[in-house]
């Protein structure tokens, strides 16, 4: 991917990125993943700049004034309000994964129930979940908004694209905001189906060879720019 620096960002780039954050904020909120003012969204627009939702923004009714331009240290460069209080998690994701251009933190009800119960989402082996979502990490609890939580997340970033934050919520990453948002939707779908399966019986367990084959497919699919493209 070509490196874009801060002085190469155009006003059109900023408007397009702001529009994308607003659009996907509405998309996720309509699915009840962002309750009240909770959750946050960011998109990386260059090697050293990102846009994020401001602290306390309503993700279902975002406007340009709710989007903050920051450097990678969290210093506000443009916008009203202050950057999201969860900025440290977003910064950690971008620092650890050069392929990541978007981060979504939300509280989808079913997935958050698993996080609050400290129960991992590792039993469901539907082929689509294995290929499109991959393994879901259960990140140990730390106070929201702290560097400690970001450090806990760091341990799982290289091998996962979706995360349950223990007793907190969920986080997904992507090569663009669409991918991160769709992974959040898949994560919640995973949690809902897992709940239904546990009411009916036991989850189907894929043989090791079949699971390995699906993970190989996932590796090939992930080599594309966007797996949902």
C-alpha positions as CSV (number, residue, x, y, z in Angstrom):
1,X,0.0,0.0,0.0
2,X,1.3,3.4,-1.0
3,X,2.3,5.5,2.0
4,X,0.3,8.7,2.3
5,X,1.6,11.5,4.5
6,X,-0.3,14.3,6.3
7,X,0.7,16.9,3.7
8,X,-0.7,14.7,0.9
9,X,-4.2,14.6,2.4
10,X,-6.7,16.7,0.4
11,X,-9.9,18.3,1.6
12,X,-11.8,15.9,-0.7
13,X,-10.0,13.0,1.2
14,X,-11.2,14.4,4.5
15,X,-14.8,14.9,3.3
16,X,-15.0,11.4,1.9
17,X,-13.6,9.8,5.1
18,X,-15.9,11.8,7.3
19,X,-18.9,10.7,5.1
20,X,-17.8,7.1,5.5
21,X,-17.6,7.3,9.3
22,X,-21.1,9.0,9.4
23,X,-22.5,6.3,7.1
24,X,-21.2,3.4,9.0
25,X,-22.1,4.9,12.3
26,X,-25.7,5.0,11.2
27,X,-25.4,1.4,9.8
28,X,-24.1,0.0,13.1
29,X,-26.5,2.1,15.2
30,X,-29.5,0.9,13.2
31,X,-28.5,-2.7,14.2
32,X,-28.4,-1.6,17.9
33,X,-24.7,-2.1,18.2
34,X,-24.2,1.4,19.5
35,X,-26.5,2.1,22.5
36,X,-26.9,5.7,23.5
37,X,-23.5,7.4,23.3
38,X,-21.4,4.2,23.7
39,X,-18.9,2.9,21.2
40,X,-16.5,4.6,18.8
41,X,-15.2,4.5,15.2
42,X,-12.0,5.5,13.5
43,X,-10.5,5.4,10.0
44,X,-6.8,5.9,9.1
45,X,-6.4,8.4,6.3
46,X,-2.6,8.5,6.1
47,X,0.4,7.0,7.8
48,X,0.2,9.7,10.5
49,X,-3.4,10.8,10.6
50,X,-6.7,9.4,11.5
51,X,-10.3,10.4,11.9
52,X,-12.3,9.3,14.9
53,X,-15.6,10.0,16.5
54,X,-15.5,12.5,19.3
55,X,-16.1,11.6,22.9
56,X,-19.8,11.4,23.6
57,X,-21.0,11.4,20.0
58,X,-24.2,9.7,19.1
59,X,-23.1,7.2,16.4
60,X,-26.6,7.0,15.0
61,X,-26.8,10.8,14.3
62,X,-23.2,11.7,13.4
63,X,-22.4,14.9,11.6
64,X,-19.1,16.5,10.5
65,X,-18.8,18.2,13.9
66,X,-18.7,14.8,15.6
67,X,-15.6,13.7,13.7
68,X,-12.1,14.7,15.0
69,X,-8.9,14.7,13.0
70,X,-5.9,13.5,15.1
71,X,-2.3,12.5,14.8
72,X,-1.3,9.0,15.9
73,X,-0.5,10.3,19.4
74,X,-4.1,11.4,19.9
75,X,-3.5,15.1,19.5
76,X,-6.5,16.8,18.0
77,X,-5.7,18.7,14.8
78,X,-9.2,19.6,13.7
79,X,-12.8,19.3,14.9
80,X,-15.1,20.0,17.9
81,X,-14.9,18.2,21.2
82,X,-12.2,15.7,22.1
83,X,-11.2,12.4,20.6
84,X,-12.9,9.2,21.8
85,X,-11.9,8.1,25.3
86,X,-11.0,4.7,23.8
87,X,-8.3,6.3,21.5
88,X,-5.6,4.1,23.0
89,X,-7.2,0.9,21.6
90,X,-7.5,2.4,18.1
91,X,-3.9,3.7,18.2
92,X,-2.6,0.2,19.3
93,X,-4.4,-1.5,16.4
94,X,-2.9,0.8,13.8
95,X,0.5,0.6,15.4
96,X,0.6,-3.2,15.4
97,X,-1.1,-3.8,12.1
98,X,0.0,-1.8,9.1
99,X,-2.8,-3.4,7.0
100,X,-5.5,-2.0,9.2
101,X,-7.2,1.2,8.1
102,X,-10.4,1.1,10.3
103,X,-11.4,0.2,13.8
104,X,-14.9,-0.2,15.3
105,X,-15.7,-0.5,19.0
106,X,-19.3,-1.3,19.8
107,X,-21.6,-3.1,22.2
108,X,-23.7,-5.6,20.2
109,X,-26.0,-7.2,22.8
110,X,-25.3,-10.9,22.3
111,X,-21.6,-10.6,21.8
112,X,-21.4,-8.2,24.8
113,X,-23.2,-10.8,26.9
114,X,-20.5,-13.3,26.2
115,X,-17.9,-10.7,27.1
116,X,-19.7,-9.9,30.3
117,X,-19.9,-13.6,31.2
118,X,-16.2,-14.0,30.3
119,X,-17.2,-16.8,27.9
120,X,-15.2,-17.1,24.7
121,X,-16.8,-17.3,21.3
122,X,-14.7,-20.3,20.1
123,X,-17.3,-23.1,19.8
124,X,-19.1,-22.2,16.6
125,X,-17.4,-23.7,13.5
126,X,-19.7,-22.7,10.7
127,X,-17.5,-22.5,7.5
128,X,-18.6,-18.9,6.8
129,X,-17.6,-17.8,10.3
130,X,-14.2,-19.6,10.1
131,X,-13.4,-18.0,6.7
132,X,-14.8,-14.5,7.0
133,X,-14.4,-13.8,10.8
134,X,-11.7,-16.2,11.9
135,X,-11.0,-16.8,15.6
136,X,-12.5,-14.4,18.1
137,X,-10.1,-13.3,20.9
138,X,-11.3,-12.8,24.5
139,X,-9.2,-9.8,25.7
140,X,-8.8,-9.8,29.5
141,X,-10.5,-7.0,31.3
142,X,-8.9,-3.6,32.0
143,X,-10.5,-0.3,32.8
144,X,-11.9,1.2,29.5
145,X,-9.9,4.0,28.0
146,X,-6.7,3.0,29.7
147,X,-3.3,2.1,28.2
148,X,-3.6,-1.2,30.1
149,X,-6.5,-2.3,28.0
150,X,-4.6,-1.3,24.8
151,X,-1.7,-3.4,26.0
152,X,-4.0,-6.4,26.6
153,X,-5.4,-6.0,23.1
154,X,-1.9,-5.9,21.7
155,X,-1.3,-9.5,22.6
156,X,-4.0,-10.7,20.2
157,X,-3.8,-8.2,17.3
158,X,-1.4,-10.2,15.1
159,X,-3.6,-13.3,14.9
160,X,-7.1,-12.0,15.2
161,X,-9.5,-9.5,13.5
162,X,-12.3,-9.6,16.0
163,X,-12.2,-9.3,19.8
164,X,-14.5,-9.6,22.8
165,X,-13.4,-7.1,25.5
166,X,-14.1,-8.9,28.8
167,X,-17.0,-7.2,30.7
168,X,-16.9,-4.4,28.2
169,X,-18.0,-4.9,24.5
170,X,-16.4,-5.8,21.2
171,X,-13.9,-4.5,18.7
172,X,-13.3,-5.3,15.1
173,X,-10.6,-4.2,12.6
174,X,-10.5,-4.1,8.8
175,X,-8.6,-2.9,5.7
176,X,-11.4,-0.3,5.4
177,X,-14.5,0.7,7.4
178,X,-16.9,-1.5,5.5
179,X,-14.8,-4.6,6.4
180,X,-14.6,-3.6,10.1
181,X,-18.3,-3.0,10.2
182,X,-19.2,-6.2,8.5
183,X,-17.0,-8.1,10.9
184,X,-18.8,-6.5,13.8
185,X,-22.1,-7.8,12.3
186,X,-20.6,-11.3,11.8
187,X,-19.4,-11.3,15.4
188,X,-22.8,-10.5,16.7
189,X,-24.3,-13.1,14.4
190,X,-21.8,-15.6,15.7
191,X,-22.9,-14.9,19.3
192,X,-26.6,-15.1,18.5
193,X,-26.2,-18.5,16.7
194,X,-24.0,-19.8,19.5
195,X,-26.8,-19.0,22.0
196,X,-29.4,-20.8,19.9
197,X,-27.2,-23.8,19.5
198,X,-26.6,-24.1,23.2
199,X,-30.4,-24.1,23.8
200,X,-30.8,-26.9,21.2
201,X,-27.8,-29.1,21.8
202,X,-24.0,-29.1,21.3
203,X,-22.1,-27.1,18.7
204,X,-20.9,-29.1,15.7
205,X,-17.1,-29.7,15.9
206,X,-15.2,-29.7,12.7
207,X,-12.5,-32.4,12.2
208,X,-9.0,-30.9,12.5
209,X,-8.3,-31.5,8.8
210,X,-11.5,-29.6,7.7
211,X,-10.8,-26.7,10.1
212,X,-7.3,-26.5,8.7
213,X,-8.6,-26.4,5.2
214,X,-11.0,-23.6,6.0
215,X,-8.2,-21.6,7.7
216,X,-6.1,-22.0,4.5
217,X,-9.0,-20.6,2.5
218,X,-9.2,-17.7,5.0
219,X,-5.5,-17.0,4.5
220,X,-5.9,-16.8,0.7
221,X,-9.0,-14.7,1.1
222,X,-7.3,-12.3,3.5
223,X,-4.6,-11.7,0.9
224,X,-7.2,-9.7,-1.1
225,X,-7.5,-6.0,-0.4
226,X,-11.0,-6.5,1.2
227,X,-12.4,-10.0,2.0
228,X,-15.9,-8.7,1.5
229,X,-15.3,-7.1,-1.9
